[in-house]
Every structure is written in C-alpha cells, then in structure tokens.
Amino acid sequence: MRQWILFASSLAFGTAAFAAAAPTRSGMKPHVSMTEARTIALKTFPGKITKEELEKEKGGSGLRYSFDIMARGVTHEVGVDAMDGQVLENSIDNDKD
C-alpha cells in the first residue's frame, strides 16, 4: 500500500512539473529583444534593414522576428526566433509587396 501511494504521488507531481515546464502558444512574450534580433540578423546577412516585424509563424518557437535586409541590390529575408535567437531563415526574398 505504501509503495502504491508513493508511486501515485510521484506520478502526480511529475506530471504537474512537466505541465508547468511545457510552453504555451497563447500569451507568448519574446525572450530576445528586437535590438538583439537585429544584431543577429545583420551578422547573418550584412546590409540595410528595410522592414522588420514580430510575427507568429511555423518553425522554431512559433514566434519570430522577420527582417528584410537589402545589400548589393538583393533583398534577403532573415528570420530570428524570438525565444532563443536562433536563425530560422536566411533566403532571398521574392515577395514583391
């Protein structure tokens, strides 16, 4: 009986700890500032930032900074994860908006 109680309480507390550590999609706030993300983006593709935004998008944590960076007549889109600063995208921007 004592082992069963120990097992049940371990399971309950372990599950609660796991649930508390799991990320949520609602109310996410960036851990990386826009300034830090700009620095990361410009190290990835040096140039002049022409557009920047914080957006929800698939990949990484789901929250990213997106930068359009112009250099030598080419615009690159660089995506930086707003939670950990990882570069998620570095590609030529073909979007003509």
Secondary structure, DSSP 8 states (H G I E B T S, - for coil): -HHHHHHHHHHHHHHHHHHHHS--STT---SS-HHHHHHHHHHHS-SEEEEEEEEE-SSTTSEEEEEEEEETTEEEEEEEETTT--EEEEEE-----
